[in-house]
Amino acid sequence: MQFPFTKSKKKISDGWVAISFQPDGVTFAHIRRIPNAKPEVTLCGTLHAARVDAGVMARLGKDQHFERYDCSTLLGFNEYHLLLVDAPKAPPDELKSAIRWSIKEMLDYHVDDATVDVLDVPPDKNSPTRSHSMYAVAAKSEIIKNRQQLFTQAKTPLSVIDIPEMAQRNIAALLEPPGRGLAMLSFNNEGGLLTITQGGELYLARRIDISLEQLTSAGAEQKAALFERVVLELQRSLDHFDRQFNYVALAKLILGPLPDQLGLKENLASNLYVPVETMNLDDVLNLSKVAELKDIVRQAACFLTLGAALREEGKVL
């Protein structure tokens, strides 16, 4: 979500610092894009704290020199809604008002208390008369205000508030086959996230209420039940995608960083019609300056924060 924040006048470094909040602290990452080379991760880490307040953020910002960068922050899964709606027939300057009207019954709080942004889903170019969809991103204004205040009090410049679906989209864009769609599935300790993208655009997003910790700590019987739930959700989502977006040819499903011994890839490959691959962030990012990211567990923990740091200048959401 893009807000009219004032960018730091002291910015001297390219790229974005992305900052996300975890139950046990705050994770941060900076990525610098380099022409004709992998994007380079220059910072990535987690500051553990029982409670992240302005004092903790101020110390982190001073230690990591956040004043040098454009900064973004990533909302957690439970801090916003991502709602798929039919694109309203409204002029551009009235679009958000029309979207508010469309989603008012979908929220569990009054729409007047929401901050709303929109994301277009590309329509079928071969069927210009066919109606198309948009995503509405809605968060309680109080959550947005509190996040802004935290950064202001910590004297950390904040330019953008982003969401995990867009962060994962940024990583998927590095792996998309030309002209084909790509499904990506990642897990962290908030849960699972499935996205389907093409050409750097988000077409479908689904949450899966299964965390990485559940998958890695489960015994054999419980793991089999969790895998069955994942397979069922993916089958339903892929079937829906085929019906809704039959003009996008899906190439494969890529799993975000996961321990090899988990066995999820093999399970999915035997139950889905699309090829299934796993990824290591080293395939698409230069990790040479951050040795801890050679560890696949750290890659999984930082995956969405790194995706948010891949944000390109000028892109909304």
C-alpha positions in Angstrom: 0.0 0.0 0.0 1.4 3.4 -1.0 1.0 6.3 1.3 2.1 10.0 0.9 4.9 9.7 3.4 7.9 12.0 3.2 11.0 10.2 2.1 14.3 10.7 3.9 16.3 13.6 2.5 19.4 11.8 3.7 19.0 8.8 1.4 22.3 7.8 -0.1 21.8 4.1 -0.9 19.9 2.4 -3.7 17.2 -0.1 -3.0 14.7 -0.7 -0.2 15.0 -1.7 3.4 12.0 -3.9 4.3 11.1 -4.3 8.0 8.6 -6.9 9.3 7.4 -7.7 12.7 7.5 -11.2 14.3 6.2 -12.4 17.7 9.8 -12.5 18.9 11.2 -9.4 17.3 11.7 -7.6 14.0 13.3 -8.8 10.8 14.9 -6.5 8.3 16.5 -6.8 4.8 18.0 -4.6 2.2 18.5 -5.6 -1.5 20.3 -3.7 -4.2 19.4 -4.4 -7.8 22.3 -4.7 -10.2 22.0 -4.6 -14.0 22.6 -8.0 -15.7 23.3 -9.7 -12.3 21.4 -11.2 -9.4 20.0 -8.6 -6.9 22.4 -8.4 -4.0 21.3 -8.8 -0.4 23.4 -6.4 1.6 21.6 -6.6 4.9 19.4 -9.3 6.5 18.8 -10.1 10.1 16.4 -10.4 13.1 16.6 -8.4 16.2 15.0 -10.5 19.0 12.8 -8.6 21.5 9.9 -9.6 23.7 8.2 -6.3 22.7 9.1 -4.1 19.7 8.5 -0.5 20.7 9.9 2.9 19.4 13.1 2.5 21.6 13.9 -0.9 20.0 13.2 0.4 16.5 15.3 3.5 17.2 18.3 1.4 18.3 17.9 -0.9 15.3 17.6 2.0 12.9 20.7 3.6 14.3 22.8 0.4 14.3 21.8 -0.4 10.7 21.7 3.2 9.4 18.2 3.0 8.1 18.3 6.8 7.5 20.3 6.0 4.4 17.5 4.1 2.7 13.9 4.2 1.5 12.1 2.0 4.1 9.0 -0.1 3.8 7.2 -2.2 6.4 5.3 -5.4 5.9 1.9 -6.1 7.4 1.2 -9.4 9.1 -1.4 -11.9 7.8 -3.8 -10.9 10.5 -3.5 -7.1 10.0 -5.4 -6.7 6.7 -7.8 -8.3 4.2 -7.1 -9.0 0.6 -10.5 -9.2 -1.2 -11.2 -10.1 -4.8 -14.0 -8.0 -6.3 -15.4 -7.2 -9.8 -13.7 -4.1 -11.2 -16.3 -1.3 -10.8 -17.3 0.8 -13.7 -16.1 4.1 -12.3 -13.7 6.9 -13.3 -10.2 6.5 -11.9 -10.7 9.3 -9.4 -13.8 7.5 -8.0 -12.4 4.0 -8.1 -11.5 3.7 -4.4 -14.9 5.0 -3.3 -16.6 2.4 -5.5 -14.3 -0.3 -4.1 -15.2 0.7 -0.6 -18.9 0.3 -1.4 -18.1 -3.2 -2.9 -16.3 -4.5 0.2 -18.3 -2.9 3.0 -20.2 -6.2 3.7 -17.0 -8.3 3.5 -15.3 -6.6 6.5 -15.8 -7.4 10.2 -15.6 -3.7 11.0 -17.1 -0.6 9.5 -15.7 0.4 6.2 -15.3 4.0 7.4 -12.6 2.7 9.8 -10.6 1.1 6.9 -7.7 2.3 4.9 -8.2 0.9 1.4 -6.0 0.4 -1.7 -6.6 -1.4 -4.9 -4.6 -3.7 -7.2 -5.8 -4.5 -10.7 -5.8 -8.0 -12.0 -4.9 -8.0 -15.7 -7.9 -8.9 -17.9 -7.9 -11.3 -20.9 -6.4 -9.3 -23.8 -8.3 -11.5 -26.3 -11.6 -10.8 -24.7 -11.8 -7.0 -24.1 -15.6 -7.1 -23.3 -15.1 -9.6 -20.5 -15.4 -8.2 -17.0 -12.3 -8.4 -14.9 -11.3 -8.4 -11.3 -9.5 -6.2 -8.8 -8.0 -6.9 -5.4 -9.0 -4.5 -2.6 -6.5 -4.3 0.3 -8.2 -3.2 3.4 -6.6 -2.6 6.8 -8.0 -0.9 9.9 -6.9 2.7 9.8 -5.9 2.3 13.5 -3.3 -0.3 12.5 -1.9 1.9 9.7 -1.8 4.9 12.1 0.0 2.9 14.8 2.6 1.6 12.4 3.3 5.1 11.1 3.6 6.4 14.6 6.0 3.7 15.6 8.3 4.7 12.7 7.9 8.4 13.4 8.8 8.0 17.1 11.8 5.9 16.2 12.9 8.5 13.7 13.0 5.9 11.0 11.9 7.1 7.5 8.9 5.2 6.2 7.8 5.4 2.6 5.6 2.4 2.0 3.4 -0.1 3.8 3.3 -3.4 1.9 1.6 -6.8 2.1 3.1 -10.4 1.9 1.3 -11.2 -1.4 3.2 -8.4 -3.1 6.5 -9.4 -1.5 6.1 -13.0 -2.7 5.1 -11.6 -6.2 8.5 -9.8 -6.3 10.4 -13.1 -5.8 8.1 -15.0 -8.2 8.9 -12.4 -10.9 12.5 -13.5 -10.9 11.5 -17.1 -11.7 8.6 -16.7 -14.1 9.0 -18.4 -17.5 8.3 -15.9 -20.3 4.6 -15.8 -21.1 3.7 -18.4 -18.6 2.1 -18.3 -15.2 3.9 -19.3 -12.0 2.5 -20.7 -8.8 4.5 -20.2 -5.6 3.9 -21.6 -2.2 5.8 -20.5 0.9 5.4 -21.2 4.6 6.5 -19.2 7.7 5.3 -19.2 11.3 2.2 -17.2 10.3 1.0 -19.8 7.8 1.2 -20.7 4.2 0.8 -18.4 1.2 0.0 -19.4 -2.3 0.3 -16.9 -5.2 -0.1 -17.2 -8.9 1.6 -14.6 -11.0 2.4 -13.8 -14.7 4.5 -11.0 -16.0 5.1 -9.7 -12.5 1.3 -9.3 -11.9 -0.7 -11.0 -9.2 -3.7 -13.1 -10.4 -4.5 -15.2 -7.4 -3.6 -15.4 -3.7 -4.7 -17.9 -1.0 -3.7 -18.3 2.6 -3.2 -21.8 4.1 -3.7 -22.0 7.9 -0.7 -24.2 8.5 2.6 -22.8 9.8 6.1 -23.8 9.0 6.5 -24.8 12.7 3.6 -27.1 12.5 5.1 -28.8 9.4 8.6 -29.2 10.8 7.6 -30.4 14.3 4.8 -32.8 13.3 5.1 -36.5 13.8 4.6 -38.8 10.8 0.8 -39.2 11.3 0.2 -35.5 11.9 2.4 -34.5 9.0 0.4 -36.8 6.6 -2.8 -35.0 7.7 -1.2 -31.6 7.2 0.1 -32.6 3.8 -3.4 -33.8 2.9 -4.8 -30.4 3.9 -2.2 -28.6 1.8 -2.9 -30.8 -1.3 -6.6 -30.2 -1.0 -6.2 -26.4 -0.8 -3.9 -26.4 -3.8 -6.1 -28.6 -5.9 -9.1 -26.3 -5.1 -7.1 -23.2 -5.8 -5.6 -24.5 -9.1 -9.0 -25.6 -10.3 -10.5 -22.2 -9.5 -7.6 -20.5 -11.3 -8.1 -22.6 -14.4 -11.8 -21.6 -14.5 -11.3 -18.0 -13.7 -8.1 -17.3 -15.6 -8.1 -19.8 -18.5 -6.1 -17.3 -20.5 -3.0 -17.8 -18.3 -1.0 -20.9 -18.9 0.4 -22.2 -15.6 3.9 -23.5 -16.0 4.7 -25.0 -12.6 4.5 -24.7 -8.8 7.7 -23.6 -6.9 8.0 -24.1 -3.2 9.7 -21.4 -1.2 12.7 -22.4 0.9 12.0 -25.5 3.0 14.1 -28.2 4.6 14.7 -31.0 2.1 13.8 -33.7 4.7 10.3 -32.3 5.0 9.1 -34.3 2.0 6.5 -31.8 0.9 7.7 -31.5 -2.7 7.4 -35.3 -3.3 3.9 -35.3 -1.8 2.7 -32.5 -3.9 4.3 -33.8 -7.1 2.4 -37.0 -6.8 -1.0 -35.2 -6.2 -0.9 -32.2 -8.5 -1.1 -31.9 -12.3 1.6 -29.2 -12.5 5.3 -29.8 -12.1 6.6 -29.0 -8.6 10.0 -27.6 -7.9 11.8 -26.3 -4.8 13.9 -23.1 -4.7 16.9 -21.9 -2.8 17.2 -18.1 -2.6 20.8 -18.5 -3.8 19.3 -19.3 -7.2 18.0 -15.8 -7.7 19.7 -13.6 -5.2 23.4 -12.8 -4.4 23.7 -13.9 -0.8 27.5 -13.5 -0.5 27.3 -10.6 1.9 24.9 -12.3 4.3 26.4 -15.7 5.3 23.5 -16.7 7.5 21.2 -16.9 4.5 23.0 -20.0 3.2 20.9 -21.7 5.9 17.6 -22.8 4.4 15.8 -22.3 7.7 16.9 -18.6 7.8 15.8 -18.3 4.2 12.3 -19.4 5.1 12.2 -17.1 8.1 13.3 -14.1 6.0 11.6 -15.0 2.7 8.8 -12.4 2.7 10.9 -9.7 4.1 13.4 -10.2 1.3 10.6 -10.2 -1.2 9.4 -6.8 0.1 13.0 -5.5 -0.2 12.9 -6.4 -3.9 10.3 -3.7 -4.4 11.1 -1.6 -7.5 11.1 2.2 -7.4 7.8 3.7 -8.6 5.7 0.5 -8.3 2.6 0.9 -6.2 2.0 -2.1 -4.0 
